[in-house]
Amino acid sequence: MADSKKDYINENEIEIDSNSSKEGAANKIEKAVQDIDKAADGAKRASEEIKDVASASKDAVSKAAGEAGEEISKIEDGAAKAEKAVNEEAKDSSAGFSDIFEETLNGSRSSSKEGSMSNARAMEEKAYTQGKQGFLGFFKKKDKDADKADGAPKKKKEDKKSSDSLKDSKKVEAEIEDEEDIDPSAGPVEREFLEKQKAKKKKKENRKEKNKNFLKKYWWVILAAICVLVIICAIVSAVKESKKKRVIGLSSLEVVGANYDDIVGRLQENGFTNINGHALEDLDYADVEEEHKVDQIEVNGVYSFEADKKFKYDTEINITYHSLKEITAPLTSKKAKGMQHSSVASAFKEAGFVNVTEVIKYDLITGWITKDGSVASVSISGNTKYKATAKFRPDVEVVITYHTFKKNKP
């Protein structure tokens, strides 16, 4: 205490001489009291500034809470609580500041009566220190509450962002493929989803790894099974093909010159079903005996084969054989009508028809309009409406009908 009194006296350049008069000491003490009063006024002004700052903080917090609206009602409540705590802290700091300076002032006055300034100086330093700490504590508390109020909407915004990101599953899966570890800053919902995706990915990778190891270990077994399966399929196919095959029973040389109908019959007896005949139309009627004789046989592109050769029952067999040339009629029935029957018969015979027959129709009385012996009609194979371009076999039946008098009928 004695050292504090000395310091206070040295700083304020107060020297009390033991030999000085009581009146001089009283004047100096009065001056010190005035200094203390000035310090108290400064403390009060600081308290008022603290209240203004608290009021401004209250307005800012209220405005921020109003803008947040219903979506951040919880945040608004937290901000209100923080605001209340700030006001209480500010009031406590202000009250403490005032009480300390009041105590200092009273103590200083008491000390002046007792004739000592040392206690007043110590109390003044104590008031300054506590006031400074309270002032700084107020602003620290204010900053902390403001950070807390700002952190709540920020966290809610991050949660909303996390919820939106879950909608894009492809993006999340891409992030999982690129990153081995889950982002520690992810929200709880996103973290749970990412963990499930990571588990699925790990399970899939484990399955692939098992399959890979199985193939490495048993590849030869799989290869052998495939080979056996291929062999079995080949055998089954060969058996089916062999069941389809039939012995033709005729050599290609044996067929040439044989009757076409006989060859077709024998092939059908042996089980062949796809037989096609092709007439050559290369014989005149004088060579009619060569008709239907086989000229060539072709089986599935093969022209020379033995009798024991096997072919599929449905393979294509083409047989060419000799046949008579087809000829056209020299006259149509309409054109021949009214002509003399002898002229028409001669025309058909000269054209190559060998089976020409004349039929008499006894229907004339006077013969003025229709002449005796005029052709009534010509039919080829029973058809009187044949066309001039139609072709027929030379031995087809040609019937020429002509008119004559009734009296000539036997």
ZAZA-879192 format. One record per residue (C-alpha): residue in three letters; x, y, z. Coordinates in steps of 0.25 Angstrom, whole numbers, plus 5000, padded with zeros to 4 digits. Layout:
! ZAZA-879192
AlaXYZ;...
! end
This chain:
! ZAZA-879192
Met500050005000;Ala501150095003;Asp501850074989;Ser500450104982;Lys500350234990;Lys501750274985;Asp501450234971;Tyr500150314971;Ile500850434977;Asn502050424967;Glu501150414955;Asn500250534959;Glu501550614963;Ile500950624977;Glu501950644988;Ile501550655002;Asp502650715011;Ser502650675025;Asn502950825028;Ser501850875019;Ser500650945025;Lys499250875026;Glu498650975017;Gly499550935005;Ala499250785007;Ala497850815007;Asn497950884994;Lys498650774987;Ile497650674992;Glu496550754987;Lys497150754973;Ala497350604974;Val495850594977;Gln495550674965;Asp496350584956;Ile495550464961;Asp494250534958;Lys494750554944;Ala495150404943;Ala493750374948;Asp493050464937;Gly493950394927;Ala493450254932;Lys491950304931;Arg492150344917;Ala492850204914;Ser491550144920;Glu490650224911;Glu491450184899;Ile491350034903;Lys489850054904;Asp489850124890;Val490550004884;Ala489649904891;Ser488449974885;Ala489049974871;Ser489349824873;Lys487949804877;Asp487449874864;Ala488349794855;Val487949664861;Ser486449694860;Lys486549734846;Ala487349614842;Ala486349524850;Gly485149594842;Glu485749564829;Ala485949424832;Gly484449404833;Glu483749274837;Glu484849184831;Ile485849214842;Ser484949244854;Lys485849154862;Ile486949244858;Glu486149364862;Asp485949314876;Gly487449284877;Ala487749424873;Ala486749484882;Lys487349404894;Ala488749454890;Glu488249594889;Lys487649584903;Ala488949534908;Val489749644901;Asn488849744908;Glu488949684921;Glu490449674920;Ala490449824915;Lys489649864927;Asp490449784937;Ser491749844931;Ser491149984932;Ala490649964946;Gly491949904950;Phe492750024944;Ser491850124951;Asp491950054965;Ile493450044964;Phe493550184961;Glu492550224971;Glu493350144981;Thr494650204977;Leu494050344978;Asn493550314992;Gly494850254996;Ser495650364991;Arg494750464999;Ser494950385011;Ser496450375009;Ser496450525007;Lys495850545021;Glu496850445027;Gly498050515019;Ser498450405009;Met498350404994;Ser498950264993;Asn497650184994;Ala496950274984;Arg497950254973;Ala497950094975;Met496450094974;Glu496450184962;Glu497450084955;Lys496549964959;Ala495350034953;Tyr496050064940;Thr496449914939;Gln495149854942;Gly494449954933;Lys495349924922;Gln495149774924;Gly493649794924;Phe493649874912;Leu494549774904;Gly493649654909;Phe492449724904;Phe492949734890;Lys493449594891;Lys492149544895;Lys491449624884;Asp492349564874;Lys492149424879;Asp490649434879;Ala490749494865;Asp491549384860;Lys490549284866;Ala489349354860;Asp490049354846;Gly490549204848;Ala489049154849;Pro488549204835;Lys489849164829;Lys489749014835;Lys488249014830;Lys488649064816;Glu489748954816;Asp488648844820;Lys487748894809;Lys488948884799;Ser489248744803;Ser487748704802;Asp487748764787;Ser489048694784;Leu488348554788;Lys487348574776;Asp488548564766;Ser488948424769;Lys489848414757;Lys490648534762;Val490748464776;Glu491248334770;Ala492248404762;Glu492748474775;Ile492848334781;Glu493648284770;Asp494648394770;Glu494848404785;Glu495148284794;Asp494748354807;Ile493448424810;Asp493448574812;Pro493448604827;Ser492748734824;Ala491548664818;Gly490148664825;Pro489648544832;Val488648514821;Glu489648524810;Arg490648444819;Glu489648334821;Phe489348324806;Leu490848334803;Glu491148224812;Lys490148134806;Gln490648164792;Lys492048134797;Ala491548004803;Lys490847964790;Lys492147994782;Lys492947914791;Lys492047794790;Lys492047804775;Glu493547814775;Asn493647694784;Arg492747614775;Lys493547644763;Glu494847604771;Lys494247474774;Asn493847444760;Lys495147484755;Asn495847394766;Phe494947284762;Leu495247294747;Lys496747294750;Lys496647174759;Tyr495647084750;Trp495847144736;Trp496347004731;Val495046944736;Ile494147044729;Leu495047024716;Ala494846874717;Ala493346894719;Ile493246984707;Cys494046884698;Val493146764703;Leu491846844700;Val492346884686;Ile492746734683;Ile491346694688;Cys490646794679;Ala491446754667;Ile491146604670;Val489646634671;Ser489646724659;Ala490346614651;Val489346504656;Lys488146594652;Glu488846614638;Ser489046474636;Lys487646444639;Lys487246534628;Lys488146464618;Arg487646354609;Val488346264599;Ile487946314585;Gly487946174579;Leu488246214565;Ser489546254558;Ser489646374549;Leu489946284537;Glu488846184540;Val487846304540;Val488146354526;Gly487246294515;Ala486246234525;Asn484846274526;Tyr484546404533;Asp483346354540;Asp484046224545;Ile485246304551;Val484346394558;Gly483546284564;Arg484846214569;Leu485346344575;Gln484046364583;Glu484146214588;Asn485546244593;Gly484946364601;Phe485346484593;Thr484246594592;Asn484846714584;Ile484846664570;Asn484746754558;Gly484546714544;His484946804532;Ala484446764518;Leu485446794506;Glu484446804495;Asp485446764485;Leu484746654478;Asp484046644465;Tyr482846554464;Ala483646454456;Asp484546444468;Val483346424478;Glu483946294483;Glu485046374490;Glu484046454498;His484146454513;Lys485546394513;Val486446454523;Asp487546534517;Gln488246574530;Ile488046574546;Glu488646674556;Val488546654571;Asn488946774579;Gly489946824569;Val490546684567;Tyr490446624553;Ser491246504555;Phe491046404566;Glu490846254570;Ala489646184574;Asp490146174589;Lys490246324590;Lys489546394601;Phe488746524600;Lys487746594609;Tyr486346554607;Asp485946694603;Thr487146724595;Glu486746784581;Ile486746684569;Asn486646734555;Ile486346644544;Thr486346684529;Tyr485646594519;His485346594504;Ser483946634499;Leu483246674486;Lys483346814481;Glu482146894482;Ile481546964470;Thr480447074468;Ala479147064460;Pro479147124446;Leu477747174447;Thr476847214459;Ser475447154459;Lys474847294456;Lys475747314444;Ala475547174439;Lys474047184439;Gly473447194425;Met474647134418;Gln474646994411;His474846884421;Ser475946824412;Ser476746944412;Val476746964427;Ala477046814429;Ser478246824419;Ala478746954427;Phe478746884440;Lys479446764435;Glu480546844428;Ala480746914441;Gly481146784448;Phe479846734454;Val479646584452;Asn478346564459;Val477346644450;Thr475946594449;Glu474746654441;Val473346644446;Ile472146664436;Lys470946754441;Tyr469646714432;Asp468946854434;Leu468846914420;Ile467546914411;Thr467847014399;Gly469247054402;Trp469047194397;Ile469547264410;Thr470447154416;Lys471247084405;Asp471346934405;Gly472646884411;Ser472947014419;Val473547004432;Ala472647024444;Ser473747024455;Val475146974459;Ser475446914472;Ile476846874478;Ser476746784490;Gly475246824491;Asn475546974491;Thr474947054480;Lys475447194486;Tyr476947164486;Lys477847284482;Ala478747294470;Thr479947294478;Ala479647174487;Lys480547054485;Phe480146904485;Arg480746764484;Pro480746714470;Asp479846594473;Val478846684480;Glu477446654475;Val476946754464;Val475446744460;Ile474946824448;Thr473446824447;Tyr472746874434;His471346884427;Thr470646804417;Phe469246774412;Lys468346694420;Lys468046604408;Asn469446554408;Lys469246494422;Pro469346344421;
! end
